[in-house]
Amino acid sequence: MATGLVRTDDPCVSWGESIVEAVSETTNRVVRWRGIDFVVRPNDREPMNAVHSLRSNDSPLFLPEELADTVRRYGAGEPKRGDAERLVRATGHTMSQSAGLSSPLFDNIGGLHAQEADLDDGLADVWTQERLPELWPKTESGKFVPVGEVQNFAFAGRNPAAAAAARELMTEIVRQQGPGAPVGPEDYAALSEALIATKPEERFGEILKLLPGTDELSPSDTFSAEAALRRGFAEAVAKGDPSLAAAAVRRASERIDPQLRRLVEDPALAPVTPGRTPGSAGASVRPQRPGDSAVRRSPRSDRARGGRH
């Protein structure tokens, strides 16, 4: 069937609109899609450059021809064998792109690189992996196949390597925030959504701020740690090895450790036990380490929601 920009009466358009509406309602942010531009691309053609979509006021929705034809068959009431699985992939693909397009426009377009675009893809894919079953009934996909009849909501992602790297990165962030804090589905969804809401060129810096003790870093150490995060994530995507993203988080944390040791070893910075004087026998000389309490920032409270426009 037709590829390229489709007509507004193509079933893909109203189906895509239902997904955009579900994403916008859930994130409480505008999805940068004009509501009419839906492009079906040949299956073997690479998708539009992700950096370009982050730099645009709005973007078409893109879907491979195989998946678009699945939506068209459902629209015509003529699905064929295997279409239910393909509909899950199509819905996940469009939901992920919509989540990525809910990111705010940024100011410094000259500072945006492929690493930021890959992180955007990965975060949107992880968000979709966690939210797909919840949002399914709110879309036309839920009319085509009721949620109870979906056998598997598995979605590898538009960019599987970036999705795996982003998931591993978030897992390591939570691990660094302290023991006894296992990452769960809601953590992945909330943390990825909070980072998507951040301007793309500021995301690696925001990730760094989630690590305990970051506020003790000097400007030069902060710059170095953020650059290490960016390089490690890019390497994880390029090599298809998500563990490299976690290693990058750990390297960034290692840059923080010397600052923490300085606080621990400096008696002048030791808090005094209430009711004691610095020179008294009962005065405490062990400083409270940054990270001992109230360091784990909850992404649920930092979601930085912007209003619908």
N, C-alpha and C positions, 0 to 999 in steps of 0.2 A: 504494500500500500504506500501512500504518499510519505515522502520524507521532506525535510525542510520546514519552513513556517507553515503551520496547518491553519485551516479555516476555523473561524470561531464556532461553527456548528459541529466540529470534530468532537467526539465524546471525550477525547483527552483533555480538552479545555475545561469543561465543567468538572471533570474528575480531578484535574489538577487544582482547580479553584477550591474544591472541597478540602483538599489536603492543606493548601495554604491557609485557609480559614481555621482549620483545626490547630495548626502550628501557631498561628498568630494569637488565637484565643488562649492557648496553653502558655505561651511565653509572654503574653501581653505586650508584644512588640510588632511593629509593622514588618511584613515580609516584602522585600524590595522586588516585587513583581507587578507589572502594570495590569495584569488580569486578562491580557489578550495574547501575549507572545508565548507560544508554545512551539518548540522546535523538536521535530523528530529527526534523529541523526542515524546514518547507517550504522549497523552493529559494529563494524570494524574501524570506525572513525573515533579518534580520540575526542573526549569532551572538551568544551571550551576551557581555555586557560583560567585556572582558579584565581590567579592574581587579578585578571581582568574583571571577574565578577565582583571582587571586593572593591574595585575602584569605580564601579558603575552605580549610578543613582538607582537603576533597576536592571534586572536581568531577565532574559527569557528563561523558561523552564525547559530543560533538555531531557530527552528520554531516548534510549536506543530503540531502533525500529521494532525489534522483536518484542520488547515490553509494551511499546505503544500499540502494536497490533493486538496484544492480549487485552488491553483496555478497550480497544475498539470492538473486539468480539463480545466482551461482556456487555458493552453498551448496546450491541445489536441483539443480545440475548442468545448468542451462539458460541459459548465457550467450548474449547476442545480439551482433550486429555492433556494434563500437565499445566493448564492455564492457572489453576489455583496457586501453585508454587510460583509461577511467573508473576502473578498479580501481587504476591507478597514482595517480590524483588522490585517490581515497578513502584509500589507504594513506598517502600523503604527508600528507594532512589530519590523519588520526588519529595518525600518528607525530609530527607537529609539535606537536599539542596535548599528547601524552604527554610529549614532551621539555620543553615549557613547564611542565607540571605536576610535573616532577622538581625544580623550584626549591624551595629550602627555605622554610619559613614565616618571615615576617619579624616584627620587633618593633613597628616604628613604622607601623602601618597608616594613621595619619592623614597620613603624609608621602608616600603613594603617589599618583601622578597618572597621567594618560593617557600621558605620555611614557614612563614606566617600563613600562606595559602594552604599548605599541607596541614598545618595545625588546625586551621579552620575546617578543612574537610574532615579531619579525624575527630574533632570535637562534635561536629554535626552528625557524623556517623554513629558515634557512641551514644549521643543523645537519642537518636532514632532507634538504636538497638534496644534501649531501655523503655522508650515511650511508644513504640509501634503497637503493641497489643492494646494499650490504653486509648490511643487515638484512632485505632482502626474503625470502631463503630461510628465515629464522628465524620467519616469520609464516605464517598460513594463506594469505596472498596467494601465497606461494611454492608452495603446494600447488595452488592454483587455476591459476596460470600459472607454470611453471618459469622461473627467472631467465634462462636462456638464450633464452627465447622472448619476453622483454620487448623491444619495439622501441625504447622511449625512456623513460628514467626522469625526464624533465624534470618539475619541480614548481615552479610559480611561487610557491607559498606560500599559506597561509590569508590572509595580509595581504601581498600582493605589494609594495605601496609600502614597508612596513616592512622586508620582506626585502631589497629592493634598497638601502634606506638603510643597513641594518645591514652588508651586504656591503661597501658603499663605505666605511663608517666603519672597518671592520676593515682594509681595504686601505690606507687612509691611516695607520692606526696603525702597521702594519708598515713603510710607507715612511718614516715619521718616526723609526722606530727605527734606521735607518741604510741606506746604499746597499748594493747587493749582496744584499738580502734580499727577493727576490720572494715574494709570498704565494701559497701553493698550496692545493689542496683540503684537505690535512691541517691546515694552519694555520687555515683557516676553521672546520673542524670542532672542532679542539681549543680555539681561542680562544672560539668561541661557547659551547662546553660549559663552559669555565671561568667565563665570565660568567654563564651560567644558574645555575651552582652558587653564585653570589654572591647575597646578599639583594637583592631587587629595588630597594630604595631606596638601595643602595650601589653600583649598577652603574656609573653615570656617574662616580662617584668612582674606582672601580677602573679604568675606561678612562683617566682622567686619569693615574693612577699608571703606566700603561704607557708614557707619553711620557717621553723622556729629560729629566732635570733637574727633574722635578716636585717632588722633595724640597727644592728650593731656594725654592719659592714661599712667600710669606707666607700666613697663614690667609685674609686678605681676598682675595688674588690667587687662591688655591685655590678659594674660594667663587665668585668671578667666572668663573673658567675653567670650572668645573663647570657653572655656570648657562648659560654660552655653549654648551657641548656639548649640554645638554638642549634649549635653544631651537633650535639648529641642526638637531638630529635631528628634533624635532617639525615644523619647517618643511619638512624634506626629505620627511617622510611626508605632510603636508598638501598639499603642492604636487606630489607625485609626481616630485620631482627629487632623486635620490640624491646628486648632486654637492654638494648643500647640506650633507649629513652630513660629507663629506670636508672641506669648507670650515670647518665648525665645529671639526674636529680641528686644522686649521691655525691657526685663530684662537686656540685654546687654547695651541698651541705658541708662538705669538707672545708670549703673556703670560709664557712661561718665558724667552725670549731675554734680556730685560734682566737677569735674575738671572744668566744665564750670562756675559753681558758683564762684570758686576760681578766675577765670579770671575777672568775672564781679565785684567782690567785692574788687579787689586789685587795688587801685588808681595808683600804680607805673606802672601798665601795660596798663593804659588808653592811647589811641593815642591822640596826640595833634592836634588840629584843625590847618590846614595849615595857616601860617602867624601869629600864636599866640605863646606865650611862656608858659611853664607849669604853671607859677604863675599868668598869666594874667586873668582878669575877664572873658574874652571870651573863655578861653581854655576849651575844652571838657574834661569831667572827666568820660564819659560813654564809656567803652571799646566796641569795636565791637566784638560781640559774634562770636566765630567760628561757622559757619553755617549760618550766616546772608547773606553771599553772596558767590557764586562760590563754593558751597559745593556739589552740586548734580553732581556726576560723571556720565557722559553719557556713558552707556555701548556701544553705537554705536561707540564712539571714543576710547574705550579701548578694542577692540575685540581681540587684540593680535594675529592677524592672522599669521600663519606660512605658508611658501610656500609649494606647492605640491612637492612631491619627485618623 
